[in-house]
Amino acid sequence: LMNAAVAQGVEPAQIAQHCDSVSLCFSKGLGAPAGAVLAGSRRTRRPRCAGTTTTPGALRKVPPGPGCAGMYRHARRCPAVLGAWHHPWMATLGLQAGIPALDSPLCSISPAAVETNIVMVNVQGAWPSPAELCARLRAVSEEEEAETGQAVSVLLLPWSARTLRAVWHRDISARDTELARRKLEFVARKCQE
């Protein structure tokens, strides 16, 4: 929500006005150690909150700590909060510009479709599949280290039969984005050999 609001230059309320509830993750946007908030009317919150306590592995008795972590982080870095939400969206521009520059038949993006901190990468051809490409981007080989002088592991999510999902957060720098672009370039070249 916050990345979309920053990218569109509008208040979050303008986007959320059509929703009956909104959830925000404190760790992704604010860099808090944990926590999230679910906001909405009492009628819409109650069923969702009840479900979280019955889900295996859920936190059954959460102290006020996670919420306080978000408030603390917000209070300590208030002037930088908007920048923290804006940073991931800006970092995507590096990959957005970098993928077309690869001039690879393996993958492409639609720059016009990049609106927030999420970039959908289209995988072309029969091989590799998005899952295989994700595995190759995550793995670090001796050949890669010898050729590039670096060991870079990029975590992407296979999203559909021909699409990968890349998501930026406040801890991914422009340098990290450039390393990811180089890794994609290396993997794309190796897949074509």
PASE-371969 format. One line per 3 residues: their letters; for each residue x, y, z of C-alpha. Coordinates in pm, whole numbers, always signed. Layout:
<pts>
A	X Y Z ~ ...
</pts>
This chain:
<pts>
LMN	+0 +0 +0 ~ +269 +248 +97 ~ +485 +174 -208
AAV	+182 +214 -434 ~ +90 +544 -265 ~ +443 +681 -303
AQG	+469 +567 -665 ~ +134 +727 -752 ~ +194 +1040 -545
VEP	-129 +998 -348 ~ -224 +944 +15 ~ -264 +578 +122
AQI	-624 +655 +221 ~ -706 +735 -141 ~ -606 +383 -246
AQH	-754 +210 +60 ~ -1091 +388 +41 ~ -1233 +103 -167
CDS	-1119 -170 +75 ~ -1293 -304 +383 ~ -960 -376 +553
VSL	-592 -299 +507 ~ -286 -476 +642 ~ +62 -327 +668
CFS	+386 -506 +748 ~ +616 -301 +972 ~ +930 -498 +890
KGL	+913 -441 +514 ~ +841 -71 +506 ~ +970 +66 +831
GAP	+1251 -178 +899 ~ +1103 -273 +1236 ~ +1212 -614 +1366
AGA	+860 -756 +1348 ~ +495 -667 +1344 ~ +203 -585 +1128
VLA	-129 -409 +1164 ~ -473 -498 +1032 ~ -703 -197 +1008
GSR	-1068 -188 +922 ~ -1411 -187 +1077 ~ -1472 -408 +1379
RTR	-1701 -623 +1162 ~ -1425 -695 +906 ~ -1137 -732 +1153
RPR	-1294 -980 +1393 ~ -1312 -1284 +1158 ~ -958 -1225 +1029
CAG	-810 -1182 +1376 ~ -989 -1491 +1503 ~ -839 -1696 +1219
TTT	-484 -1600 +1306 ~ -503 -1765 +1646 ~ -622 -2096 +1503
TPG	-364 -2122 +1228 ~ -83 -2365 +1314 ~ +236 -2180 +1390
ALR	+61 -1849 +1457 ~ +157 -1635 +1752 ~ -114 -1712 +2004
KVP	-41 -1448 +2267 ~ +144 -1167 +2105 ~ +263 -903 +2350
PGP	+236 -539 +2252 ~ +600 -557 +2137 ~ +549 -594 +1760
GCA	+314 -297 +1743 ~ +547 -98 +1963 ~ +837 -191 +1734
GMY	+660 -26 +1443 ~ +566 +282 +1646 ~ +919 +311 +1784
RHA	+1071 +283 +1438 ~ +827 +537 +1302 ~ +889 +783 +1586
RRC	+1267 +754 +1562 ~ +1281 +796 +1186 ~ +973 +1000 +1109
PAV	+1139 +1229 +851 ~ +1283 +927 +671 ~ +966 +717 +668
LGA	+841 +848 +336 ~ +1188 +801 +192 ~ +1195 +447 +330
WHH	+875 +368 +143 ~ +1003 +547 -169 ~ +1348 +380 -174
PWM	+1235 +29 -283 ~ +1033 +172 -567 ~ +1330 +374 -687
ATL	+1561 +71 -666 ~ +1334 -121 -903 ~ +1422 +133 -1170
GLQ	+1774 -11 -1181 ~ +1648 -354 -1276 ~ +1373 -205 -1489
AGI	+1640 -31 -1697 ~ +1881 -325 -1678 ~ +1666 -609 -1809
PAL	+1591 -453 -2149 ~ +1961 -366 -2175 ~ +2044 -739 -2148
DSP	+1892 -784 -2493 ~ +1826 -1146 -2396 ~ +1570 -1377 -2554
LCS	+1540 -1538 -2209 ~ +1354 -1266 -2019 ~ +1188 -927 -2050
ISP	+979 -681 -1854 ~ +720 -423 -1944 ~ +862 -96 -1803
AAV	+517 +65 -1818 ~ +383 -205 -1585 ~ +628 -121 -1304
ETN	+431 +94 -1062 ~ +573 +7 -720 ~ +847 -205 -564
IVM	+733 -514 -757 ~ +871 -609 -1099 ~ +720 -894 -1297
VNV	+981 -1060 -1521 ~ +851 -1248 -1827 ~ +1040 -1569 -1903
QGA	+1038 -1653 -2274 ~ +1094 -1984 -2447 ~ +1044 -2338 -2325
WPS	+1351 -2353 -2105 ~ +1425 -2264 -1835 ~ +1096 -2251 -1651
PAE	+1047 -1971 -1397 ~ +1119 -2220 -1116 ~ +1442 -2334 -1286
LCA	+1549 -1976 -1349 ~ +1481 -1888 -984 ~ +1693 -2185 -873
RLR	+1981 -2074 -1098 ~ +1960 -1716 -971 ~ +1965 -1840 -611
AVS	+2258 -2082 -658 ~ +2621 -1973 -660 ~ +2859 -2182 -870
EEE	+3238 -2198 -872 ~ +3222 -2100 -1238 ~ +3030 -1783 -1149
EAE	+3276 -1689 -875 ~ +3573 -1750 -1108 ~ +3421 -1553 -1395
TGQ	+3263 -1261 -1207 ~ +3474 -1252 -892 ~ +3157 -1249 -682
AVS	+2913 -1485 -517 ~ +2564 -1341 -557 ~ +2240 -1517 -467
VLL	+1920 -1356 -596 ~ +1588 -1462 -449 ~ +1292 -1432 -685
LPW	+955 -1605 -678 ~ +812 -1812 -964 ~ +477 -1637 -1008
SAR	+312 -1817 -1300 ~ +397 -2055 -1582 ~ +606 -1784 -1755
TLR	+655 -1511 -1494 ~ +890 -1432 -1203 ~ +815 -1184 -928
AVW	+1090 -957 -793 ~ +1015 -748 -484 ~ +1231 -473 -336
HRD	+1229 -361 +26 ~ +1408 -87 +216 ~ +1719 -298 +281
ISA	+1795 -360 -88 ~ +2032 -93 -215 ~ +2104 +34 -565
RDT	+2428 -169 -548 ~ +2231 -483 -457 ~ +2006 -415 -755
ELA	+2306 -383 -985 ~ +2450 -710 -851 ~ +2115 -878 -917
RRK	+2114 -742 -1273 ~ +2466 -876 -1331 ~ +2366 -1213 -1189
LEF	+2066 -1225 -1423 ~ +2295 -1136 -1713 ~ +2535 -1419 -1617
VAR	+2255 -1675 -1577 ~ +2085 -1569 -1902 ~ +2413 -1609 -2090
KCQ	+2476 -1954 -1939 ~ +2123 -2069 -2023 ~ +2181 -1975 -2387
E	+2511 -2163 -2420
</pts>
